[in-house]
Amino acid sequence: MGSRNQNQRHQFGSSDRGRRLSVWVVLPISLGWSAAAIAAPAVGEPSLFTSIDPAAHQINGPAAAHSIVQAMEARDRGWSKRHALVPVGAQSRTQRFQDWVTDGVRKIEVLGSIAFRHQDGDRVDQDTSQLARFDLDLTPALSEAIAVSVAQGVTGERAIGSPTLKVLPSEEFSNRANLVYVVPLETGSAYVDTQDGQLLLNEPYRIEVAIAPINVIQVSDACQKVDEMGDPISLLPEKCDKVVSDSRALSSADEEAMQAFENAQRTLVYFANTHGRESYDDMGSPVTSFVHIGKEFDNAFWDQRTNTMAYGDGDGKTFRPFTAALDVAGHEMTHGVVAKTAKLVYAGQSGALNEAYADIFGKMIADDGDWMMGRSLFITQGPKAGIRNLQTPELLDVEYRDDLGRRTSKPYPKSFSERFVAKDACGRHNDQCWVHVNSTIWSHGAYLVHQAVGREAMERIYYDVLTRRLGARATFRVAADQTLKACAALYADGVCQKVETALAQVGLGPRGYVANR
C-alpha cells in the first residue's frame, strides 16, 4: 500500500496515509469490537442459561438453547460438555446466544461462534446457528507478556491494556481454530497465537470511509496536530468549534459543516423511516461529525471507539471535501450500525461483508440512481470517476504489488471465484486481507437482487440479515445462506427463487441453501 493511485488508496480508510487516525482521543473508548456487552459465565454456572428477557418471546429461555445444543450434540458428541451458550441480548424477534468453551478450569469466548433463534410470525426458525467445531488445547504455551512483546514488535505500536484469551476459529469454520491473545493496541487489536507466537490478525479500530441529536465540530489548526503528510495524529475536541449542537446550527457553521449536518439528518431519516432504527445503535444516541480533519486529507471514516464520523477536505486536485458525497457518509455511518449488530470482524471475508453492507446501504441512503460509490467526490468526472462500482465492479482496477514486489493491477471481483486471496496475515499491507476489494462480490450480488426483486424487498432482506442473522466471523457463504433464510421468512417462494438466482451469478448459488431454509 502507500501508492497514490486513486482506486487503490481511496477506499474510505484502507490507505497507509490514514493509518494513525485512530489514535486521536475524543471520548472514553472501549477496546475494539470484541468488547461487547457479553458477560463471561462464572465458574460453576450451568452450561445453559435463561434469557435476559424471559417474558419477551417464546424463543427465549432454556428451551431455545437446549434445542440448539441438541442439534450440535447430534453432529459432535460431547459438544455440550465443553461449550456454554450465553444470551447476549434480545432484539425484536431474535435471541442471540454467544458460544463459550471450557476445559473445566477456564471459560473462553469463541469469536464469531453464535447461535440465533428467530420468531418470524407464528413460526420459529429453528436452524440459524453459526457454531464453530474444533478440538483445541485451551492451555496457552506462551505468557501474556510474550504476546504483548510480539504484538508491539511486529506492529510497532504500544499496547494499551491487558491481553484477553479467546478462540479464533478458521474463517470457514472448517474444524480448525487457534487459541489467541487479543492484545489491545493504540490503533487496533493484535491476535497472537498462544502456541507459536505468530501474529494472525491485526484488526483496526477505525473503519474509514431529529430522530437523534446531531452535533458537528469544525476542526482547525488550534485543536489538531497533523504529520508531514497532513494526516491527523491528535485532536483536542474541547478546543474545536462546535457549530451544530443538538441539531441546531450556529451562524459560524461553514459549508462543509452544513453538508455534514445534512448527511447525518438524511442517514438518520433513512434508517428510521425504512427500518424503524433510531440512530446507529437503535437507542437514539447522538451522531457527532468532525469536519476539516487533517490537511488536504482525502478520506472519511467512522471511528468505532468514539462512535463519531470524520471528514477530510480532499486534496483540491482530485477530490472535493468528503462531505460532498452522501453515499460516502451513509457508508461510514452504516459501519456504526454494523458495529452494534453483526460486529463483523474487519478482516477477510467478514471484513469484506462489513464494507459491502456499508456500500449497499450507503447507496440506498443516497438514492441517486447511481451504483458508483463516491462519484460526486471527484473533481474531474468520467466513466471511472468513483471508488467502487456495485453494478459493474470490473470497470475499476485494483493496483497492488505481486509476490515479487512488482506493481500490477486487475479488476475488482464480481464473483466469488475472482476474489483476491491473501497469502499472509491480515494487515494494512494487504487491505486487511482485501476487505475493500472483495466487498464488490457481495455488493454486486445485492445490486443483482435489487434488479430482480426491487428495492424494498432487497433492503428489507439485507437489513434483516445484517442485524439479526450474522455472527462476527461470517463468510460470504454464510451470508448467502442467511439471506435465503431471511427471504423465506419474509416473502413467498417466487421472490426467493429470484434472490437465489441473483446470488448464483456471483458464485454463491445453490449449495443446499434452499433445502436448509
N, C-alpha and C positions, 0 to 999 in steps of 0.2 A: 504494500500500500504506500501512500505518500505521494503518488502521482497526482498531477493536477488535472488529469483527464476528467471531464465533467460527468461522464456516465459511470465512472468508477467511484469518484470521490463523493459526489453529491447525492448520497443515499439517505439523507436525513440522519446522519450521525455515525456512519461507519468509518469515516476518514481518520487517518492518523492526525490530521491537523486539529481535530477536535478532541484528542484523546484524553486531555486532562480536565475537561469541563466539569466532570462530576465531583471535583474536589471543592467546589465552591460551597460555602456554608450559608444556608438561608434559614433553615429551621432544624429543630432536633430531628434526627433521622432514625429509621430502622435499618438494620443491616441486611439489605438485599431482599429478594423475593421470598427466600425461604423463611424469613422472619414473620411468617403469617401467624394469625391468632390461633395456633394449634397447641394445645397443652399436652405435653407428654404424659402418658398414663403412668401413674405412680406404681412402684413395685408392689405387688400384692393385689392389684385390682384385677377383676375378671377380664378375660380376653374379649368379651363383647360388652358394649356399653349402651345405656339408654340414650335416646336422642336428647339434644339440648332443649327441644321443644316437643315433648311427647304428645301434647294436645293438638299440635298443628295439623298433622296429616296421618293417615293410617300407614303411610310409607315409612314413618319414623319408628324409632324404638328397636328393641332387641330382635323382634321378628324379622325386620328388614335385614339386619346384619346377619342373622342366622341363615337366611336363605342364600345370601351371597357366599358365606363361608361354606355351606353345604356344597355349592357348585364348585368351589375351589378344591374342597376336600375330595370330591369325586375325581378330579383331574390330578391331584397331588396329595396323596395320603399323608397325613401328619401336618398339613399346612396350618391347621387351626391351633396346633400346639406351639407354633413358632411365631404366629402373627396375631396382631390385635387390630381391629377396625374401630377407629375413634371418630365419632361425629365431629365435623369441623364447621358446621353451620347449616342451618336450614334456610333455603331460599324458596321463593314461591314454587311449589310443586316439586321441589328437588331436595333430596338429602344427600350430602357428601359424607363419605367415610374415608379417612386417611389411614393408610397401612403403616403399622409399626411392626418391626421384627424384634424378637427377643431370643437370647440364649439362656434365659433363666436368671441372668445377672443384670444385664443392661437392656434397655429398650431403645431402639434407634428408628428414626423416621426413614421410610423408603421413599425417596424423591420421585414424585410423579406417579406413584402406585396408589391408585384411588378407585373407589367404587361409588357408583351413583344409584340412587333409587328415585325414579320419576313417577309422578302422578299425572297422567295425561287423560283428562276427562274422568271417566269411571273406571278406567283400567290402569294397571300398574305395569310399567315397562320393566321386566324382571332382569334384563341382562345388559347392563351398561357399565360393567366393571372393567378397569384397565389395571389389573393387578399383576405385579411382576412375580416371576417364579425363578428361583435361583438357590444354589447351595453355596453358602458363603461362611467362612470363619469370621466371627464378629469380634475377634481379638486383634487390635492393632499391633503390628510389628514395630512401628515407629512411634516415637513420642510426639506430643503436640508441639514441643519446642522445635523438633526437626522439621515438622510440617510448616511451621511458621518460617523457619530459615529457608526452606525450599521455595515457598511462595514469594518471599521477599527477594530472594536471589534471582529467581527466574524472571519475575515481573519488574523488578526494580522499584517496587512500591513498598510503603510501610504498612505493616499490619496494624489495625486499629481496634482489635478486640480478640477474644479468645476463640480458638477453633471449635467447631461443632462436629461431632461424629455423625455421619449419615451414610445411607446406602444409595449408591448411584447405579441404577440398572442400565444395561446397554440400551442404545437408542431404540432398537426394535423390540425390546423386552425379550430377547432371544435366549432366555435361561442363563444369562450372564449378568454379573453385577460387580461393582467394586465398592469396598468399604473405604470411605474417603473422609478426610478432614476438610471442612469448609472453612477457609481462613478469610475473615473479612479484611479487605484492603481499602485503601483510600478511594479507589475508583471502581471497585468491584469485589467479587468473591473468587478466590482460588480454590479449586478442588484438587487436593493432593492425595494420591493413593497411599493408604496406610501400610501397604506391604513393601512397595519398592520406591516410594518417594516420587513417583512420576507426577508431573502436573498434567492432569487430564482435561481441565477446563478452566478458563479464566473468563468469568462472566461479568460484564459491565453492569453498573447500577443505572447508568444513563442510557435511555433509548431515545435516539435522535429522530431526527427529522422533525329573566328574573326568577328562574327555577332555583338557581343557586347564586349567591353573591359573586360578582366578578370584580377582580382587582387587576390593575395594570400599573406596572412600575417602570418608569423611564430610567435607564442606566446611563451614567455619564462617567467621565474620567475620574470624577470625585469619589465614586463608590465602587470602582472595579480596577483591577490590575490585569494587564494583558502581557503575553510573552512577545518575542520578537516577530512572530508570525501573525499577531493580532488575536490569538486565542485567549479567552478569559481564563485566568488561573485563580482568581479570588474575587469575592463580591461581598460588599457590606450593604445589605438592603436598607438598613436604617439611615444610611447617608444618601440613598437614591430618592427620587421624587415619585411618590405615589400619586398618579394623575387620574386614576379611576379607583374609587373606593366604594365598596358595596353597591356596585353598578351605577354610580353617579360620577360622571366625567367632569373634571375641572377645566377651566379655560386654558390651562397650560398644557393640556394633552395635545401632542402633535399628531401628524397624520398616521404614523406607524402605531402610536398608542391607540388611536381610534379604530384602526384596522384590527388590532389585536382584540379590542373590546368587542367589535362586531363578530370576529371569528369565534370568540368564546360564546357569545349570545347564540349564534346560529348553530353551533355544535350542541349546546345545551338544549335548545329547542328541538333539534332533530331527535336526540335520544329520548327526550320527554314525550314528544308527540308520536314518534314511531314505535318506541319500545317501552314507554312508561318508566324510563330510567331517570332518576333525579341525580344529576351530576355524574362524574366519572365513577364515584363509589356507591351510587344509588342511595346516598344518605344526605344529599343536598349540600355537600361540602363546597366551600368557595373555590373558584377557579382563579388562580393568580398567574399572570403572564408578565415576563420581563422583555422589554424591547431594547434594541441597540446593544445587545450583548456583543462583547469583543470589538475588534476594529476591522471593518470590512469583512466580517465573519460571514461566510457563505453556507450557513446551515441553520437548522432549527431543531429543537429537541424537547422531549418530555423527561423531566428528572423524577424517577420513581421514588427516590428517598424523600424528596420535599414536595412531591405532587404539584409541580409547577411547570409552566410552559415557558420556553425561552426562544426568542427570535434574533437572528443576526441581520445585519443591514445589507448583506451581499457585497460584492466587490465593486459594483457600479459599472463593470465592464461586461461580464457575462450575466450576472444575477442582479435582480431588483431586491429590495428588502423582502425578507421571507414572510412578512405579514401579508404580502400581496396575494398569496395563494391560500384560499380557503381549504382546498383539498389537503394541503400540507398541514395546516392547523388541525383539521379533522383527523388526519393520520396520527399526529402526535398525541392528541387528546384521547384517541382510541387506545393508545398504549396504556393510558391511565385506566381505562376500562379493563383491558387485558390483565393488568397488574392486580386488579381487585376481583377478578373472576377466575379464569383458567390459570393465571400465573405461569404462562408458558416460559420455560427456561430459554434464555436468549442465546441459544447456540444450536447448530444443526437443524434438524427438521422442525423441532418445536420453535426455534427462533425464527425460521422461515415462515411458519404459520403465524407467529406473532406479527411479523412485518406484513404478511399478506392480509390478515384481518384489518390491520391499520390502513392499508391501501384501499381495501374494499369499502370500509365504512367512511374513509376519507372522501372517496368518490361519491358515495351516497349522500354525504353531508353537503358537498359542493353542488351536486345535482345540476351539473353544467353540460351534460350530454357528451362529455369528452372523457375517454378512458385513458388518456395520458396523464400521469401524475406530475404535478408541478409545472405545467406548461406556462402558466402566467408568470413564473419566476424569471423566465429567460427574456433578456432584452432583445436579442435577435431571434425572431421566430422562424420556424421551418418545420418540415415533417418530423425531424428528430429532436426538436426542442422539448425536452422533458426528462424526467428522472427514470420512470419505468412506464411501460405501456401494457395495460391489462388486456387490451383487445388483441394486440399483435406484439407479444413480448420480443420476438426476434428482430423487430425493427431497430432495436438498440443493441449495441455491443458492449460487452464487459471487457475492459482491459485489465490484464493481470500478468504476473510473471510465472513462467512454467517451472518445472523441476530444475532446470539448468539456469534459472535466473533471467531468461530471455523475456523481453516484453512481447506479449502476444494478445490476441483477442478472439472472442467468439460470442455469438448472440446469447441474449438472455434465454433461458429454457422455457418452453411452452408445454412440456410434458415431463413426467417422472423419469423417463428413460434418458432425458437430456440433462438431468440435474448435475451440478458441479459436486464433485466428491473431494473432500479434504483428506490429505494423506498424513496429517499430523494433528496435534492437539488444537482445539478451537481457540482462537485469539484474534487480535486486531489484524494480524498479518494476513489472515485468510477470511476476513469478514465474519468472524465467529463461526467458521465452517459454512460460509456462504449464505448467511441468513437473508440478506437483501437480494442476492442474485436468485436463489432458489424460491424466493417468495412468489415469483411470477408463475410458478407451476400451479399453486393453489389459487392465486388471484385470477389467473386466466380461466381456471375452472369455474370460478364464481361468475366471471363475465359470461361464459357459455350457459351457465344455469340461468342467469338473468335473461339472456336471449331466449331461452327455452320456456321458462315458466313465468317470466315477468318480474318486475322489480319487487313488488310487495311480497311475493312468495319467497324470492331469494333472500331478501332482507330478514324476513321472519325466521326462516330456516337457519341461516348463518348466525344470527344473533342467538338463537336458542342453543346451537351447538357451542358457541364461544362461551356463553355464560352458564350453561348447565351440564355440559357433557364432555368436556376435555380435562384431562389431567396435565400436570406441568411438563411431562415428557412426551406428550402426544406426538405422533408421527403423521405423515400425510395419509397413510392407510387407515390409521385410527380415526382421523378427521373425516375421511370419506365414509367409513363405516357409520360414524355417529351422525353424519349429515343425512344418510339414508334413513337412519332410525328416527331422527327428528322429523324428517319429511313424512314418514309413515304415521307418526303421532299427530301430525298437523293437517295432512292432506290426503286425498284419495290416491289410489294406485296409479292413475293416469299421470298425475303430476310427478310422482316419484320415479316412474319409468323414464320420464324426460330428464330428471335430475341424474339418474344413473347413467343415461346415455351421454350427458354432458361431462360427467366425471370420467367416463371411459375415454373420452377424447384427450384427456391429459394423462392417460396411463393409470388411472385409478378406478378402473371399471370393474365389472363383475368378477369378484373373487369370493363369492359366498356371502356378500353383504346383504342381499335381499333375503336370503334364507335365514339370516341371523336377526332380522328385524323383530 
